[in-house]
Amino acid sequence: MTATFVVPAPVTAFMAAYDAQDEDALRACCTEDLHYEDALTPAPLDGIDAFLVHARAAWTAFPDGRLQATGPAPMTGQLLAAPCKLVATHRGALGPVPATDRFFVAHAVLYCELDHEGRRLWRMRAFYDVYGAGIQLGALPKAGTAGQRALMVLQGFGMARR
């Protein structure tokens, strides 16, 4: 049984363009002055060109990556929250992390604001579990393991003050 969700057209267009790695389609569904941020952007990205640089890096690291809606995207005026997941295999380097060839699923919520006409994405912020993705990729230790405790000690947690 397949669930049907109501997802606004700009988000559906964005997900389809992202999955197809179609820069022209992304330009069509986003404003030129798009404001984007997520856990892997060191600062907010201003403009569609800056976002496309970020997207290209993701497409290199996850060439089979696809966004899938996981629920309805309720809207209030020009604002919406779109639950989704990124399903991908890590086949290329992502910053300092070399390719792991591991499959992972990162659940996310895209908080979006549409342009004044309600047709294109103007502001976007993606929230997802970076630590959970890191565990799936083998880059971070699982919760409750000796590896996680060692990492916490290295970060300064659990050490007695002198």
Sequence and secondary structure as in RCSB ss.txt:
>XXXX:A:sequence
MTATFVVPAPVTAFMAAYDAQDEDALRACCTEDLHYEDALTPAPLDGIDAFLVHARAAWTAFPDGRLQATGPAPM
TGQLLAAPCKLVATHRGALGPVPATDRFFVAHAVLYCELDHEGRRLWRMRAFYDVYGAGIQLGALPKAGTAGQRA
LMVLQGFGMARR
>XXXX:A:secstr
        HHHHHHHHHHHHT HHHHHHHEEEEEEEE TT SS EESHHHHHHHHHHHHHH TT EEEE S   E
ETTEEEEEEEEEEE  S BTTB     EEEEEEEEEEEE TTSSSEEEEEEEE HHHHHHHTTSS  TTSHHHHH
HHHHTTTT    
